[in-house]
């Protein structure tokens, strides 16, 4: 019940009973009551709680105004009164409805004692008072229970709102303020609780501007400028963390407000990236594996096919070329020094190869001691030059593993794509045949004779 309704009830009770004090009570036990826990209290303003044991002869009598001896009142009540108690009555309201839990206590001072005596001797006055108080008291209890349940629900929501590991921001439908939980407040550098909407907007923008992918986010959130009901999910790369940020209108209608959810997905994204890398890279050398090379090289072939190019038979035309090379006599290295040393040789070959290639060229471990390279924007002369650089880089200095000194050489097969119609597999096949010729002709050389 609202404060105004409560005051009207008290005034009515005072007018009817001429009581100097009226207190609503809640029953805790069969014979014990305490003041109602409502805000504000019915009429009793003392902050100290007190309980009262109802005289036993009244315990089971409900629905009647029963007069008591002033000596039966709790001492904590009488100690706070500014008048002398002359008359006391208790109305047990337990039969006013299933939610009724107590009653109403009336106290008169000496100046009102004659009127109280009239009330006590007039059954019609009592019944009239009880009839008026019955629905009012029942509504009072219903309103109090509802208020307590609302407060309890709000407290539970507030606890959950601030204890979830995700950041949560709820913008009001009126667009005047937003509610920010603890996680979101730390992320956005604003206080938790209710904040003005312009404060939230400034904090949101400042956080996005600090993101490593700020430029991408700027275009992503353009959707919110064009549609109030837009739903957007994006990853914020902020302070070495990745936050998956979801925003959507409440109940699909922005007039009801908007929710922002911030979930830390750093571990998940890093795991996904690691798994993707493991699936596409050779674990020993860190280079692309054969499958990943085919996927990437095939994409370059298709992209190159869509471009207008000059004739393929020109020495200056720019197209794609494939190099295949392997380490000469690598089996002897493994047999003589052991596989751990052989693994270090493979890693060193991979490192030197990467250092000699141009930006955009694709290097992969093809299998065993064999490597493959896709050269982009290459012609016969430039691809031959790259192959020679690779060969010379390997023999320029030995590989040192512990106290062991290992001289290495490679054989290289080169093939330039013939024309737009040639498939990647065909170019690789010709490069592989040239590699075979390089090894047959003595190793440590580059061969590009097979057209």
C-alpha positions in Angstrom: 0.0 0.0 0.0 1.3 3.5 -0.9 2.2 6.0 1.9 -0.9 8.1 1.0 -3.3 5.1 1.4 -1.5 4.1 4.6 -2.0 7.5 6.0 -5.7 7.5 5.1 -6.1 4.2 6.8 -4.4 5.5 10.0 -6.6 8.6 10.0 -9.7 6.5 9.5 -8.7 4.3 12.4 -8.0 7.3 14.6 -11.3 9.0 13.8 -13.3 5.8 14.5 -11.5 4.7 17.6 -10.2 8.1 18.9 -7.1 6.2 19.8 -3.9 8.1 20.6 -1.7 5.5 19.0 -2.5 2.8 16.3 0.1 0.1 15.5 -0.1 -2.6 12.8 1.2 -5.9 14.0 2.6 -9.1 12.3 2.3 -12.4 14.1 5.5 -14.3 14.5 4.1 -17.1 16.7 0.8 -18.1 18.1 1.0 -15.7 20.9 3.7 -13.3 19.7 3.5 -10.3 17.4 5.9 -7.5 16.2 5.3 -4.2 14.4 4.7 -4.6 10.7 7.9 -4.3 8.6 6.5 -1.8 6.2 7.9 1.5 5.0 6.9 3.8 6.6 5.7 1.9 9.7 2.0 2.1 10.4 2.2 4.9 12.9 4.9 3.8 15.4 8.1 5.6 14.6 10.5 4.0 17.1 13.5 2.4 15.4 14.0 -0.2 18.1 12.1 -3.5 17.3 10.0 -5.0 20.0 7.8 -8.1 20.3 4.8 -8.7 22.4 3.3 -11.8 23.8 -0.4 -11.6 23.5 -2.3 -12.6 26.6 -3.2 -16.2 26.3 -6.9 -15.6 26.6 -6.8 -13.6 23.3 -4.7 -16.0 21.3 -7.5 -17.8 19.6 -10.0 -15.0 19.4 -10.0 -13.4 15.9 -12.3 -10.8 14.3 -13.2 -9.0 17.5 -12.0 -5.9 19.2 -10.7 -7.1 22.6 -9.8 -4.7 25.4 -6.7 -5.3 27.5 -5.1 -4.1 30.7 -2.5 -1.4 30.1 -0.1 -3.5 32.1 -0.2 -6.1 29.3 1.6 -3.7 26.8 5.3 -4.3 26.1 7.6 -2.1 28.2 9.5 -0.9 25.2 6.3 0.6 23.8 5.1 2.3 27.0 8.6 3.6 27.7 8.4 5.7 24.5 4.9 7.1 25.0 4.4 10.7 26.0 1.0 10.1 27.6 -0.5 7.8 30.2 -2.2 4.8 28.8 -5.9 4.6 29.9 -7.3 2.0 27.5 -5.9 -0.7 25.2 -7.6 -2.7 22.6 -6.4 -5.4 20.2 -8.0 -6.3 16.9 -6.9 -9.8 15.8 -7.0 -9.8 11.9 -6.0 -13.4 11.3 -9.3 -14.3 9.7 -9.2 -11.3 7.3 -7.7 -13.3 4.5 -5.1 -16.0 3.8 -2.3 -13.5 3.8 -3.3 -11.8 7.1 -0.6 -12.4 9.7 -1.4 -10.2 12.7 -3.7 -7.4 13.9 -4.0 -3.8 15.0 -3.2 -2.4 18.5 -5.1 0.7 19.7 -3.9 2.8 22.6 -5.9 5.6 24.3 -4.6 8.2 26.7 -6.5 9.4 29.7 -8.3 12.3 27.9 -9.8 9.8 25.4 -10.8 7.2 28.0 -14.5 8.1 28.0 -14.8 7.7 24.2 -12.9 4.4 24.4 -15.3 3.3 27.1 -18.2 4.1 24.8 -16.6 2.1 22.0 -16.1 -0.8 24.3 -19.7 -0.8 25.4 -21.2 -0.3 21.9 -21.0 -3.6 19.9 -22.4 -1.8 16.8 -19.5 0.6 16.9 -17.0 -2.3 17.2 -18.6 -4.1 14.3 -18.6 -1.0 12.2 -14.9 -0.5 12.9 -14.0 -4.1 12.3 -16.0 -4.1 9.0 -14.0 -1.0 7.8 -10.7 -2.3 9.0 -11.0 -5.8 7.5 -10.5 -5.0 3.8 -8.1 -2.2 4.5 -5.9 -4.4 6.7 -6.0 -7.2 4.1 -5.0 -4.8 1.3 -2.2 -3.4 3.5 -0.8 -6.9 4.0 -1.0 -7.7 0.3 0.7 -4.5 -0.6 3.4 -5.1 2.0 4.0 -8.6 0.8 4.2 -7.4 -2.8 6.6 -4.7 -1.8 8.8 -7.1 0.1 8.7 -9.6 -2.8 9.7 -6.8 -5.2 12.5 -5.7 -2.9 13.7 -9.4 -2.6 13.5 -9.9 -6.4 15.4 -6.7 -7.0 18.1 -7.7 -4.5 18.4 -11.1 -6.2 18.6 -9.5 -9.6 21.2 -7.0 -8.4 23.3 -9.8 -6.9 23.1 -11.8 -10.1 23.7 -8.7 -12.2 26.9 -8.0 -10.4 28.2 -11.5 -9.9 28.0 -12.9 -13.4 31.4 -13.1 -15.1 30.1 -11.3 -18.2 29.8 -7.5 -18.5 26.2 -6.4 -18.7 24.9 -2.9 -19.6 21.1 -2.3 -19.8 20.0 0.9 -21.4 16.5 2.2 -20.3 13.7 2.4 -22.8 13.5 6.1 -22.2 17.1 6.5 -23.2 18.0 8.6 -20.1 20.3 6.3 -18.2 21.9 2.8 -18.2 22.6 0.2 -15.5 26.2 -1.1 -15.6 27.4 -4.1 -13.7 30.8 -4.6 -12.1 32.5 -6.4 -15.0 31.3 -3.8 -17.5 32.4 -0.9 -15.3 35.9 -2.2 -15.2 36.0 -2.7 -18.9 34.6 0.7 -19.8 36.3 2.6 -16.9 33.0 4.0 -15.5 31.3 3.5 -12.2 28.9 0.6 -11.7 25.2 1.1 -11.1 23.1 3.7 -12.8 25.0 6.1 -15.1 23.8 8.9 -17.5 23.4 7.7 -21.1 25.9 10.3 -22.4 28.5 9.0 -19.9 28.0 5.5 -21.2 28.2 6.5 -24.9 31.4 8.4 -24.3 32.9 5.4 -22.4 31.8 3.0 -25.1 33.4 5.0 -27.9 36.6 5.5 -25.9 36.9 1.8 -25.3 36.3 1.0 -29.0 38.9 3.5 -30.0 41.5 1.7 -27.8 40.8 -1.6 -29.6 43.4 -3.0 -31.9 40.6 -3.5 -34.5 39.1 0.0 -33.9 38.7 0.7 -37.7 36.8 -2.5 -38.3 34.5 -1.9 -35.3 33.7 1.6 -36.6 32.2 0.2 -39.8 30.4 -2.7 -37.9 28.5 -0.3 -35.6 27.3 1.9 -38.5 24.3 -0.5 -38.5 23.1 1.1 -35.2 23.0 4.5 -36.9 20.6 3.2 -39.5 18.3 0.9 -37.4 17.3 1.3 -33.8 16.4 -2.4 -33.7 19.8 -3.6 -35.2 21.4 -6.6 -33.5 25.2 -6.6 -33.7 27.9 -9.0 -32.5 31.6 -8.2 -32.8 34.9 -9.0 -31.2 36.7 -6.2 -29.4 40.5 -6.7 -29.3 41.2 -4.6 -26.2 44.1 -4.7 -23.8 45.4 -8.1 -24.9 42.0 -9.6 -24.4 39.2 -10.4 -26.9 35.7 -9.5 -25.8 32.7 -10.8 -27.8 30.2 -7.9 -27.6 26.6 -8.6 -28.3 24.0 -5.8 -28.4 20.3 -6.2 -29.1 17.0 -4.4 -28.3 15.0 -5.6 -25.3 12.2 -7.9 -26.6 13.2 -7.0 -30.2 12.0 -3.4 -29.8 14.5 -0.6 -29.0 11.7 1.4 -27.3 12.0 -1.2 -24.5 15.7 -0.4 -24.1 18.9 -2.1 -25.3 21.2 -4.7 -23.7 25.0 -4.9 -24.2 26.7 -8.2 -23.2 30.5 -8.4 -22.9 32.0 -11.9 -22.8 35.7 -12.6 -22.4 36.5 -15.1 -25.2 40.3 -14.7 -25.2 41.0 -18.3 -24.2 38.5 -19.6 -26.6 39.7 -17.5 -29.6 43.4 -18.4 -28.8 42.5 -22.1 -28.7 40.7 -21.8 -32.0 43.7 -20.0 -33.5 46.1 -22.6 -32.1 44.0 -25.5 -33.5 43.7 -23.8 -36.9 47.5 -23.3 -36.9 48.2 -26.9 -35.9 45.8 -28.0 -38.7 47.6 -25.9 -41.3 51.3 -25.9 -40.2 54.1 -28.3 -39.9 54.8 -28.8 -36.2 58.6 -29.2 -36.7 59.5 -26.2 -39.0 56.5 -24.0 -38.4 55.9 -23.7 -42.1 52.6 -24.4 -43.9 51.9 -28.1 -44.4 51.1 -29.6 -47.8 47.3 -29.3 -47.5 47.5 -25.7 -46.5 49.9 -24.9 -49.3 47.5 -26.5 -51.9 44.6 -24.4 -50.6 46.5 -21.1 -50.6 48.2 -21.8 -53.9 44.9 -22.8 -55.6 43.4 -19.5 -54.4 46.2 -17.6 -56.0 45.8 -19.6 -59.3 42.1 -18.7 -59.4 42.8 -15.0 -58.6 45.4 -14.8 -61.3 43.1 -16.4 -63.8 40.6 -13.6 -63.3 43.1 -10.9 -64.2 43.9 -9.7 -67.7 47.5 -10.5 -68.4 50.0 -10.2 -71.2 51.1 -13.2 -73.2 52.7 -16.0 -71.3 55.5 -16.6 -73.7 57.0 -13.2 -73.0 60.1 -13.2 -70.8 58.9 -10.1 -69.0 55.3 -11.4 -68.3 54.4 -11.8 -64.6 52.7 -14.9 -63.5 53.1 -17.8 -61.0 56.0 -20.2 -60.6 56.6 -23.3 -58.4 59.9 -24.2 -56.9 60.5 -27.7 -55.3 63.7 -28.4 -53.5 65.1 -31.0 -51.1 68.2 -31.4 -49.0 70.9 -33.4 -50.7 71.9 -36.6 -48.9 69.7 -35.9 -46.0 69.3 -39.6 -45.2 73.1 -39.7 -44.6 72.8 -36.8 -42.1 70.1 -38.7 -40.2 72.1 -42.0 -40.3 75.4 -40.4 -39.2 74.2 -37.8 -36.6 70.8 -39.1 -35.6 67.2 -37.8 -36.2 67.3 -35.0 -33.5 70.2 -33.4 -35.5 68.3 -34.0 -38.7 65.3 -32.2 -37.3 67.5 -29.2 -36.4 68.9 -29.2 -40.0 65.3 -29.1 -41.3 64.4 -26.1 -39.1 67.5 -24.3 -40.2 66.7 -24.9 -43.9 63.2 -23.5 -43.3 64.6 -20.4 -41.6 67.1 -19.7 -44.3 64.4 -20.2 -47.0 62.0 -17.8 -45.4 64.8 -15.2 -45.3 65.4 -15.4 -49.0 61.8 -15.3 -50.2 59.9 -12.2 -51.2 56.8 -10.9 -49.4 53.8 -12.7 -50.8 55.7 -15.9 -51.8 54.3 -19.1 -50.2 56.7 -21.6 -48.6 55.7 -25.0 -47.2 57.2 -28.3 -46.1 56.0 -30.7 -48.7 57.1 -33.8 -46.8 60.3 -35.3 -45.4 63.2 -33.2 -46.5 61.3 -31.7 -49.4 60.0 -28.1 -49.6 57.8 -26.2 -52.1 57.5 -22.5 -52.9 54.8 -20.6 -54.9 56.3 -17.5 -56.4 53.9 -14.7 -57.2 54.5 -12.1 -59.9 57.3 -14.1 -61.3 58.8 -14.7 -64.7 61.5 -17.0 -65.9 64.4 -14.7 -64.9 63.1 -13.7 -61.5 62.0 -17.2 -60.5 65.5 -18.5 -61.5 67.1 -15.8 -59.4 65.1 -16.8 -56.4 66.0 -20.4 -56.8 69.7 -19.6 -57.0 69.5 -17.4 -53.9 67.9 -20.3 -52.0 70.7 -22.7 -53.2 73.5 -20.3 -52.3 72.0 -19.5 -48.9 72.1 -23.2 -47.9 75.8 -23.8 -48.9 77.0 -20.4 -47.7 77.7 -21.8 -44.2 77.4 -25.1 -42.5 74.8 -25.9 -39.9 76.3 -26.3 -36.4 74.6 -28.5 -33.9 76.5 -28.8 -30.7 80.1 -29.7 -31.7 78.9 -31.0 -35.0 79.5 -29.1 -38.3 77.2 -30.2 -41.1 77.5 -28.9 -44.7 74.2 -28.8 -46.6 73.2 -28.4 -50.2 69.9 -28.4 -51.9 68.6 -29.4 -55.4 65.9 -27.2 -57.0 63.3 -27.9 -59.6 61.6 -24.8 -61.2 58.5 -24.6 -63.3 56.7 -21.4 -64.5 52.9 -21.8 -65.2 52.4 -22.3 -68.9 49.1 -20.5 -69.4 45.8 -19.7 -67.7 44.5 -23.1 -68.4 47.2 -25.0 -66.6 46.2 -26.4 -63.2 48.3 -26.1 -60.1 48.9 -29.9 -60.0 50.4 -29.8 -63.5 52.8 -27.0 -62.6 53.9 -28.9 -59.5 54.4 -32.1 -61.5 56.8 -30.3 -63.9 58.7 -28.7 -61.0 59.0 -32.1 -59.4 60.4 -33.6 -62.7 63.0 -30.8 -62.8 63.9 -31.5 -59.2 64.5 -35.2 -60.2 66.7 -34.0 -63.1 68.7 -31.7 -60.8 69.5 -34.7 -58.5 70.3 -37.0 -61.4 72.7 -34.4 -62.9 74.7 -34.1 -59.7 72.7 -32.2 -57.1 73.3 -28.7 -55.7 71.8 -27.1 -58.8 68.7 -25.5 -60.2 66.9 -27.1 -63.2 64.1 -25.5 -65.2 64.4 -27.3 -68.5 61.0 -29.1 -68.7 58.3 -26.9 -70.2 
